[in-house]
Amino acid sequence: MTTTFATPVLSATDRCDRCGAQAYVRVVLPGGSDHWNTHEEKLRPQAVEVVDETHKLTAVAPVE
């Protein structure tokens, strides 16, 4: 049996474990951490995986 892993997509239910804000970045680390904006400089070199969806924060909804 072959197991494949898809990159997870963040949803509105993904929350910061510290302050409860909606998550727009997921970082997988060996030990775990939070608050991307405060710690990105230290986290990125240690990250196993980074899913960054911060572009959604400034996305403009299409006008219908």
PDB file as gemmi writes it, atoms N, CA and C in Angstrom:
CRYST1    1.000    1.000    1.000  90.00  90.00  90.00 P 1                      
ATOM      1  N   MET A   1       0.840  -1.175   0.000  1.00  0.00           N  
ATOM      2  CA  MET A   1       0.000   0.000   0.000  1.00  0.00           C  
ATOM      3  C   MET A   1       0.887   1.241   0.000  1.00  0.00           C  
ATOM      4  N   THR A   2       0.580   2.188  -0.885  1.00  0.00           N  
ATOM      5  CA  THR A   2       1.318   3.432  -0.961  1.00  0.00           C  
ATOM      6  C   THR A   2       0.488   4.537  -0.322  1.00  0.00           C  
ATOM      7  N   THR A   3       1.129   5.303   0.533  1.00  0.00           N  
ATOM      8  CA  THR A   3       0.453   6.418   1.174  1.00  0.00           C  
ATOM      9  C   THR A   3       1.007   7.708   0.595  1.00  0.00           C  
ATOM     10  N   THR A   4       0.117   8.600   0.175  1.00  0.00           N  
ATOM     11  CA  THR A   4       0.545   9.909  -0.311  1.00  0.00           C  
ATOM     12  C   THR A   4      -0.048  10.978   0.593  1.00  0.00           C  
ATOM     13  N   PHE A   5       0.672  12.063   0.713  1.00  0.00           N  
ATOM     14  CA  PHE A   5       0.225  13.160   1.556  1.00  0.00           C  
ATOM     15  C   PHE A   5       0.006  14.392   0.696  1.00  0.00           C  
ATOM     16  N   ALA A   6      -1.145  14.998   0.823  1.00  0.00           N  
ATOM     17  CA  ALA A   6      -1.440  16.238   0.116  1.00  0.00           C  
ATOM     18  C   ALA A   6      -1.160  17.407   1.049  1.00  0.00           C  
ATOM     19  N   THR A   7      -0.728  18.515   0.470  1.00  0.00           N  
ATOM     20  CA  THR A   7      -0.527  19.709   1.276  1.00  0.00           C  
ATOM     21  C   THR A   7      -1.871  20.151   1.826  1.00  0.00           C  
ATOM     22  N   PRO A   8      -1.971  20.333   3.124  1.00  0.00           N  
ATOM     23  CA  PRO A   8      -3.256  20.714   3.712  1.00  0.00           C  
ATOM     24  C   PRO A   8      -3.644  22.135   3.310  1.00  0.00           C  
ATOM     25  N   VAL A   9      -4.929  22.375   3.206  1.00  0.00           N  
ATOM     26  CA  VAL A   9      -5.463  23.701   2.927  1.00  0.00           C  
ATOM     27  C   VAL A   9      -6.043  24.239   4.226  1.00  0.00           C  
ATOM     28  N   LEU A  10      -5.729  25.464   4.528  1.00  0.00           N  
ATOM     29  CA  LEU A  10      -6.253  26.073   5.746  1.00  0.00           C  
ATOM     30  C   LEU A  10      -7.707  26.472   5.537  1.00  0.00           C  
ATOM     31  N   SER A  11      -8.495  26.366   6.594  1.00  0.00           N  
ATOM     32  CA  SER A  11      -9.905  26.749   6.530  1.00  0.00           C  
ATOM     33  C   SER A  11     -10.213  27.727   7.657  1.00  0.00           C  
ATOM     34  N   ALA A  12     -11.413  28.226   7.678  1.00  0.00           N  
ATOM     35  CA  ALA A  12     -11.829  29.178   8.710  1.00  0.00           C  
ATOM     36  C   ALA A  12     -11.792  28.564  10.107  1.00  0.00           C  
ATOM     37  N   THR A  13     -11.784  27.252  10.188  1.00  0.00           N  
ATOM     38  CA  THR A  13     -11.750  26.596  11.497  1.00  0.00           C  
ATOM     39  C   THR A  13     -10.330  26.432  12.042  1.00  0.00           C  
ATOM     40  N   ASP A  14      -9.314  26.683  11.206  1.00  0.00           N  
ATOM     41  CA  ASP A  14      -7.927  26.628  11.681  1.00  0.00           C  
ATOM     42  C   ASP A  14      -7.638  27.901  12.447  1.00  0.00           C  
ATOM     43  N   ARG A  15      -7.215  27.755  13.694  1.00  0.00           N  
ATOM     44  CA  ARG A  15      -7.034  28.889  14.594  1.00  0.00           C  
ATOM     45  C   ARG A  15      -5.659  28.877  15.238  1.00  0.00           C  
ATOM     46  N   CYS A  16      -5.197  30.051  15.603  1.00  0.00           N  
ATOM     47  CA  CYS A  16      -3.961  30.186  16.359  1.00  0.00           C  
ATOM     48  C   CYS A  16      -4.179  29.550  17.726  1.00  0.00           C  
ATOM     49  N   ASP A  17      -3.249  28.723  18.150  1.00  0.00           N  
ATOM     50  CA  ASP A  17      -3.404  28.060  19.442  1.00  0.00           C  
ATOM     51  C   ASP A  17      -3.144  29.017  20.606  1.00  0.00           C  
ATOM     52  N   ARG A  18      -2.663  30.186  20.315  1.00  0.00           N  
ATOM     53  CA  ARG A  18      -2.366  31.140  21.378  1.00  0.00           C  
ATOM     54  C   ARG A  18      -3.452  32.200  21.555  1.00  0.00           C  
ATOM     55  N   CYS A  19      -3.916  32.791  20.430  1.00  0.00           N  
ATOM     56  CA  CYS A  19      -4.868  33.901  20.560  1.00  0.00           C  
ATOM     57  C   CYS A  19      -6.226  33.612  19.917  1.00  0.00           C  
ATOM     58  N   GLY A  20      -6.344  32.519  19.170  1.00  0.00           N  
ATOM     59  CA  GLY A  20      -7.620  32.150  18.580  1.00  0.00           C  
ATOM     60  C   GLY A  20      -7.936  32.810  17.254  1.00  0.00           C  
ATOM     61  N   ALA A  21      -7.043  33.647  16.736  1.00  0.00           N  
ATOM     62  CA  ALA A  21      -7.272  34.285  15.433  1.00  0.00           C  
ATOM     63  C   ALA A  21      -7.258  33.225  14.332  1.00  0.00           C  
ATOM     64  N   GLN A  22      -7.935  33.528  13.223  1.00  0.00           N  
ATOM     65  CA  GLN A  22      -7.934  32.595  12.099  1.00  0.00           C  
ATOM     66  C   GLN A  22      -6.510  32.434  11.580  1.00  0.00           C  
ATOM     67  N   ALA A  23      -6.126  31.212  11.306  1.00  0.00           N  
ATOM     68  CA  ALA A  23      -4.786  30.918  10.816  1.00  0.00           C  
ATOM     69  C   ALA A  23      -4.706  31.120   9.315  1.00  0.00           C  
ATOM     70  N   TYR A  24      -3.678  31.823   8.864  1.00  0.00           N  
ATOM     71  CA  TYR A  24      -3.391  31.988   7.449  1.00  0.00           C  
ATOM     72  C   TYR A  24      -2.029  31.414   7.097  1.00  0.00           C  
ATOM     73  N   VAL A  25      -1.324  30.912   8.096  1.00  0.00           N  
ATOM     74  CA  VAL A  25      -0.024  30.270   7.889  1.00  0.00           C  
ATOM     75  C   VAL A  25       0.022  29.032   8.755  1.00  0.00           C  
ATOM     76  N   ARG A  26       0.480  27.904   8.170  1.00  0.00           N  
ATOM     77  CA  ARG A  26       0.705  26.687   8.947  1.00  0.00           C  
ATOM     78  C   ARG A  26       2.172  26.337   8.780  1.00  0.00           C  
ATOM     79  N   VAL A  27       2.841  26.111   9.891  1.00  0.00           N  
ATOM     80  CA  VAL A  27       4.241  25.720   9.887  1.00  0.00           C  
ATOM     81  C   VAL A  27       4.356  24.430  10.666  1.00  0.00           C  
ATOM     82  N   VAL A  28       5.006  23.444  10.089  1.00  0.00           N  
ATOM     83  CA  VAL A  28       5.217  22.168  10.760  1.00  0.00           C  
ATOM     84  C   VAL A  28       6.666  22.130  11.246  1.00  0.00           C  
ATOM     85  N   LEU A  29       6.826  22.042  12.550  1.00  0.00           N  
ATOM     86  CA  LEU A  29       8.146  22.005  13.164  1.00  0.00           C  
ATOM     87  C   LEU A  29       8.300  20.742  13.994  1.00  0.00           C  
ATOM     88  N   PRO A  30       9.519  20.328  14.238  1.00  0.00           N  
ATOM     89  CA  PRO A  30       9.713  19.149  15.070  1.00  0.00           C  
ATOM     90  C   PRO A  30       9.124  19.321  16.466  1.00  0.00           C  
ATOM     91  N   GLY A  31       9.220  20.524  17.058  1.00  0.00           N  
ATOM     92  CA  GLY A  31       8.734  20.737  18.417  1.00  0.00           C  
ATOM     93  C   GLY A  31       7.438  21.521  18.513  1.00  0.00           C  
ATOM     94  N   GLY A  32       7.096  22.283  17.476  1.00  0.00           N  
ATOM     95  CA  GLY A  32       5.870  23.082  17.474  1.00  0.00           C  
ATOM     96  C   GLY A  32       6.112  24.509  17.941  1.00  0.00           C  
ATOM     97  N   SER A  33       5.352  25.453  17.393  1.00  0.00           N  
ATOM     98  CA  SER A  33       5.414  26.857  17.787  1.00  0.00           C  
ATOM     99  C   SER A  33       4.240  27.598  17.172  1.00  0.00           C  
ATOM    100  N   ASP A  34       4.113  28.896  17.451  1.00  0.00           N  
ATOM    101  CA  ASP A  34       2.992  29.676  16.938  1.00  0.00           C  
ATOM    102  C   ASP A  34       3.412  31.116  16.650  1.00  0.00           C  
ATOM    103  N   HIS A  35       2.454  31.935  16.324  1.00  0.00           N  
ATOM    104  CA  HIS A  35       2.612  33.359  16.039  1.00  0.00           C  
ATOM    105  C   HIS A  35       3.665  33.622  14.961  1.00  0.00           C  
ATOM    106  N   TRP A  36       3.282  33.316  13.745  1.00  0.00           N  
ATOM    107  CA  TRP A  36       4.154  33.435  12.579  1.00  0.00           C  
ATOM    108  C   TRP A  36       4.755  34.831  12.439  1.00  0.00           C  
ATOM    109  N   ASN A  37       3.951  35.875  12.519  1.00  0.00           N  
ATOM    110  CA  ASN A  37       4.467  37.228  12.289  1.00  0.00           C  
ATOM    111  C   ASN A  37       5.577  37.592  13.260  1.00  0.00           C  
ATOM    112  N   THR A  38       5.462  37.164  14.482  1.00  0.00           N  
ATOM    113  CA  THR A  38       6.462  37.487  15.484  1.00  0.00           C  
ATOM    114  C   THR A  38       7.729  36.656  15.319  1.00  0.00           C  
ATOM    115  N   HIS A  39       7.567  35.405  14.886  1.00  0.00           N  
ATOM    116  CA  HIS A  39       8.689  34.468  14.916  1.00  0.00           C  
ATOM    117  C   HIS A  39       9.130  33.936  13.553  1.00  0.00           C  
ATOM    118  N   GLU A  40       8.608  34.499  12.448  1.00  0.00           N  
ATOM    119  CA  GLU A  40       8.918  33.952  11.116  1.00  0.00           C  
ATOM    120  C   GLU A  40      10.415  33.821  10.873  1.00  0.00           C  
ATOM    121  N   GLU A  41      11.181  34.835  11.236  1.00  0.00           N  
ATOM    122  CA  GLU A  41      12.617  34.822  10.978  1.00  0.00           C  
ATOM    123  C   GLU A  41      13.311  33.615  11.615  1.00  0.00           C  
ATOM    124  N   LYS A  42      12.847  33.216  12.789  1.00  0.00           N  
ATOM    125  CA  LYS A  42      13.437  32.064  13.470  1.00  0.00           C  
ATOM    126  C   LYS A  42      12.798  30.748  13.037  1.00  0.00           C  
ATOM    127  N   LEU A  43      11.504  30.795  12.692  1.00  0.00           N  
ATOM    128  CA  LEU A  43      10.786  29.567  12.351  1.00  0.00           C  
ATOM    129  C   LEU A  43      11.125  29.025  10.966  1.00  0.00           C  
ATOM    130  N   ARG A  44      11.198  29.912   9.976  1.00  0.00           N  
ATOM    131  CA  ARG A  44      11.363  29.458   8.592  1.00  0.00           C  
ATOM    132  C   ARG A  44      12.568  28.529   8.417  1.00  0.00           C  
ATOM    133  N   PRO A  45      13.746  28.832   8.964  1.00  0.00           N  
ATOM    134  CA  PRO A  45      14.883  27.923   8.779  1.00  0.00           C  
ATOM    135  C   PRO A  45      14.688  26.552   9.447  1.00  0.00           C  
ATOM    136  N   GLN A  46      13.808  26.478  10.453  1.00  0.00           N  
ATOM    137  CA  GLN A  46      13.580  25.224  11.175  1.00  0.00           C  
ATOM    138  C   GLN A  46      12.416  24.420  10.608  1.00  0.00           C  
ATOM    139  N   ALA A  47      11.617  25.041   9.763  1.00  0.00           N  
ATOM    140  CA  ALA A  47      10.365  24.435   9.317  1.00  0.00           C  
ATOM    141  C   ALA A  47      10.586  23.227   8.434  1.00  0.00           C  
ATOM    142  N   VAL A  48       9.779  22.222   8.660  1.00  0.00           N  
ATOM    143  CA  VAL A  48       9.722  21.056   7.792  1.00  0.00           C  
ATOM    144  C   VAL A  48       8.839  21.398   6.598  1.00  0.00           C  
ATOM    145  N   GLU A  49       7.798  22.183   6.867  1.00  0.00           N  
ATOM    146  CA  GLU A  49       6.851  22.586   5.830  1.00  0.00           C  
ATOM    147  C   GLU A  49       6.236  23.917   6.231  1.00  0.00           C  
ATOM    148  N   VAL A  50       6.003  24.791   5.250  1.00  0.00           N  
ATOM    149  CA  VAL A  50       5.320  26.053   5.489  1.00  0.00           C  
ATOM    150  C   VAL A  50       4.175  26.153   4.491  1.00  0.00           C  
ATOM    151  N   VAL A  51       2.966  26.317   4.986  1.00  0.00           N  
ATOM    152  CA  VAL A  51       1.798  26.582   4.140  1.00  0.00           C  
ATOM    153  C   VAL A  51       1.409  28.016   4.469  1.00  0.00           C  
ATOM    154  N   ASP A  52       1.668  28.924   3.543  1.00  0.00           N  
ATOM    155  CA  ASP A  52       1.441  30.346   3.780  1.00  0.00           C  
ATOM    156  C   ASP A  52       0.297  30.832   2.903  1.00  0.00           C  
ATOM    157  N   GLU A  53      -0.815  31.203   3.518  1.00  0.00           N  
ATOM    158  CA  GLU A  53      -1.982  31.692   2.796  1.00  0.00           C  
ATOM    159  C   GLU A  53      -2.299  33.131   3.186  1.00  0.00           C  
ATOM    160  N   THR A  54      -1.276  33.882   3.575  1.00  0.00           N  
ATOM    161  CA  THR A  54      -1.507  35.263   3.982  1.00  0.00           C  
ATOM    162  C   THR A  54      -2.009  36.124   2.834  1.00  0.00           C  
ATOM    163  N   HIS A  55      -1.853  35.681   1.595  1.00  0.00           N  
ATOM    164  CA  HIS A  55      -2.382  36.445   0.455  1.00  0.00           C  
ATOM    165  C   HIS A  55      -3.897  36.615   0.573  1.00  0.00           C  
ATOM    166  N   LYS A  56      -4.551  35.734   1.302  1.00  0.00           N  
ATOM    167  CA  LYS A  56      -6.006  35.830   1.489  1.00  0.00           C  
ATOM    168  C   LYS A  56      -6.397  37.031   2.352  1.00  0.00           C  
ATOM    169  N   LEU A  57      -5.450  37.544   3.108  1.00  0.00           N  
ATOM    170  CA  LEU A  57      -5.740  38.686   3.974  1.00  0.00           C  
ATOM    171  C   LEU A  57      -5.970  39.964   3.175  1.00  0.00           C  
ATOM    172  N   THR A  58      -5.371  40.060   2.004  1.00  0.00           N  
ATOM    173  CA  THR A  58      -5.507  41.265   1.185  1.00  0.00           C  
ATOM    174  C   THR A  58      -6.230  41.008  -0.120  1.00  0.00           C  
ATOM    175  N   ALA A  59      -6.750  39.809  -0.295  1.00  0.00           N  
ATOM    176  CA  ALA A  59      -7.469  39.479  -1.524  1.00  0.00           C  
ATOM    177  C   ALA A  59      -8.746  40.313  -1.621  1.00  0.00           C  
ATOM    178  N   VAL A  60      -9.038  40.790  -2.818  1.00  0.00           N  
ATOM    179  CA  VAL A  60     -10.223  41.574  -3.052  1.00  0.00           C  
ATOM    180  C   VAL A  60     -11.277  40.665  -3.676  1.00  0.00           C  
ATOM    181  N   ALA A  61     -12.446  40.631  -3.095  1.00  0.00           N  
ATOM    182  CA  ALA A  61     -13.531  39.793  -3.621  1.00  0.00           C  
ATOM    183  C   ALA A  61     -13.985  40.347  -4.965  1.00  0.00           C  
ATOM    184  N   PRO A  62     -14.274  39.470  -5.925  1.00  0.00           N  
ATOM    185  CA  PRO A  62     -14.732  39.932  -7.235  1.00  0.00           C  
ATOM    186  C   PRO A  62     -16.102  40.610  -7.126  1.00  0.00           C  
ATOM    187  N   VAL A  63     -16.287  41.646  -7.916  1.00  0.00           N  
ATOM    188  CA  VAL A  63     -17.554  42.358  -7.952  1.00  0.00           C  
ATOM    189  C   VAL A  63     -18.465  41.673  -8.950  1.00  0.00           C  
ATOM    190  N   GLU A  64     -19.669  41.352  -8.511  1.00  0.00           N  
ATOM    191  CA  GLU A  64     -20.604  40.649  -9.398  1.00  0.00           C  
ATOM    192  C   GLU A  64     -21.586  41.603 -10.019  1.00  0.00           C  
TER     193      GLU A  64                                                      
END                                                                             
